[in-house]
Amino acid sequence: MHPTRTLWSSPSSLLLALLCSATVGAFDLPSDSISLDLPTGWEAETSKPPVLLMCHTPAESASVAASAYKNLAITRQDMRPDLKTLYLKDPRFFLQVTLLQTFTTLSINQIVDRSIGGYKGVLIFGTLKEAQAAVSNMQFYFLVGNRLYTIVYSCQTQNWDKSWPTFEKSLSSLRKLKK
């Protein structure tokens, strides 16, 4: 069970809430001019950098099976100049090596170059083999200056086809905020 928590339950969370905001339906990060529509009815929870936002389907109850649970995470990592150079040279290779070292149970199903809302990036579809069940995910990576952003949507593999329209609608809403 994942209880709903406010985004400012600690001083660091309050600072994060001042720098970015997650309101009903939107996540805005004015410092980097990023905005993304959140899936309707999803709940945000406290996050610590590099995670900017964790969001999920409403808290599980007797009427909502664990298998129906879906989640979204947005992260930001400052990139060292040498890593940024490697990323820019071949983002697909860089991400494959990085992901497979980090997630040993990850199976990469597809990698696609994609531009969304003015951000050129790499979209990766994969499956994590968890002890309880396989979890499918879609990860979009893009650079803004020296920061690598990741937007990850995930759910149990058995629910991927039902979840895909919600994930695609949210990701397609990624846009640059006007300054």
C-alpha angles and dihedrals in degrees: 000000000000113000118209113251132183119254092240106053092129136029091258090049090049090053089049090049090053091051096045134012136213110196129168102301102358144069115199127185104185095181089067097025094242127146131175131177112234122221111270115265096009118138126231123219136194114284136187124214133300081039108071097180139006115192131172145171113282117294113288118258137168089280095049113064119215088241090066092057116120131180144193128200130184118197136179126200127184107231123220111233092249092052092045089053091052091047093050092047095055115352094179094055093042092053095044092053093043095047096045091050092049100040108037092181094052119118112195109217102177141358120200132179106228141169117213124179093342094312116117110210151134124271116205126190115197148154127229115207102222126183093247100035145334114275119206121205144181117212125190116195124191139158128236108182106309095339125098113210125199126193111191128187118185143173139152110296092240089063099044097104092051093044098044097083091053092048094046093048092052095045092046088058092065108126145157116259116233112246 
